[in-house]
Amino acid sequence: MAARAPRLFPVVLAAVLAAGGAGCGKKGPPLAPLRLEPARISDLSARRDGDRVTLQFTVPAANTDGSTPADLRAVEVLALTPPTAGPALGDETFIEAATQVAAIEVEPPLPAREEAPATPAPPDPRPAQGERVMTAERLTDAALRPVPIPVGGAAAREPAGTTPAVTPPGRAALEELGITIPAVSPSVPPSAAPIRRYYAVVGRSRAGRLGPLSARVGLPLTPPPPAPPAPTVRYTEAVLEVTWDAAPGARQPSFGPAPEGALAARPLIPEPPAQTYNVYAAEPDGTVAGDGPPVPLNPVPLDARAWTITPVPFEQARCFVVRAVEAEAGVMVESEASGPVCVTPRDTFPPVAPTSLAAVGSEGAINLIWEPSTDADLAGYLVLRGEGDGPLAQLTPAPVRETTYRDTAVRAGVRYVYAVVAVDAATPPNASGQSNRVEETAR
């Protein structure tokens, strides 16, 4: 019974050690009970869409000592909005002061079975260990309001990933020491750091013990960027393009690219990056389908205010919205969605006309040959024929795929005029212009 060996091995080992201890006449100190705790979650990420914050992370599948499966009952999602000038918080103080945004129960690991059950159990709605999960919070007035943090709490320290602030001595203190500071112009006052809402997650064991707290993600609570206006959609036979304008007040770069051979300009004061954009497929009312966070069509945020799609999805209704994006301390903050724009592209683009039509008369027939069209949606060719100076009429009842045609419905001594047009597979089909005309007399 190999499956039971891991459970029996510690018991046998304890008996052997006990026997050895008795033989030596010594009694060792009692061992501390094993206290398993779920491992630290290391991949917490956050994004903000308007007033909605979406958090994603992976449920631990091991304990802090590396053993598996994790002794895990639930993962708790914590959030805290400290004052701007609040103290740096240690993990214990953060846990005490934070609000629990969500408590996500985790599916217990399946016990080892020698045989599969006759009746499969219904699916468990709880996430399994090692599964990527998502939760969300709406930024209400309570979430935006800073929470006073008492000084002297548990083991204060800087949050993971931050650097302690250093306050330089003021001008007056330096002048008292005889240090003169030359005047500079212009004088730029420092800007206050925005209030942030910090998120962290922690696993709780079945016995109620908390594992180590994850690194905290600080979300700036500055207003999201303004939403751009509704985009415009244009399309050709080859490409569909979505374009839009920047919203009034949108963050734009101060300097454009330097001309060739010129030195690039540098701002005296570092400025935040310019806004970028995400384009989303949407419903006619502007909503984005799906239960999870919306996934943009573009793989990375766009610097240019345009997005193209090839090939063109003809006869398919498509709607689009655009969101402005600002990156703040590694956290993506998006605007509300623009107004939607919808379009159903119609294929009204005719194929290229055939070329180099030639005719050769023979006994009781006239043979035609021409150079093909290269359009991807080509359905075939229609052959047109006329007698003498009369108009041309369609000779073939349906498009022919070949680039040759043998006309046997001719009368000897009659002069015939021919032309060929290409048609595509659209509904209704689009016809090209006529090829060059040729004349031939049947024998």
Buried (B, 14 or more C-beta within 10 A) or exposed (E): EEEEEEEEEEEEEEEEEEEEEEEEEEEEEEEEEEEBBBBBBEEBBBBBBBEBBBBBBBBBBBBBEEEEBBBBBBBBBBBBBBEEEBBBBBBBBBBBBBBEBBEBBBBBBEEEEEEEEEEEEEEEEBBBBEEEBBBBBEBEEEBEEBBEBEEEBEEBBEBEEEEEEEEEEEEEEEEEEEEEEEEEEEEEEEEEEBBBBBBBBBBBBBEEBBBBBBBBBBBBBEEBBBBBBBBBBEBEBEEBBBBBBBBEEBBEEEEEEEEEEEEEEEEEEEEEEEBBBBBBBBEEEBBBEEEEBBEBEEEEBBEEBBBEBEEBBBEEEBBBBBBBBBEBBEBBBBBBBBEBBEBEBEBEBBBEBBEEBEBEBEEEBBBBBBEBBEBEBBBBBBBBBBBEEEEBEEBBEEBBEEBEBEBEEBEEEEEBBBBBBBBBBBEEBBBBEBBBBBEBBBE
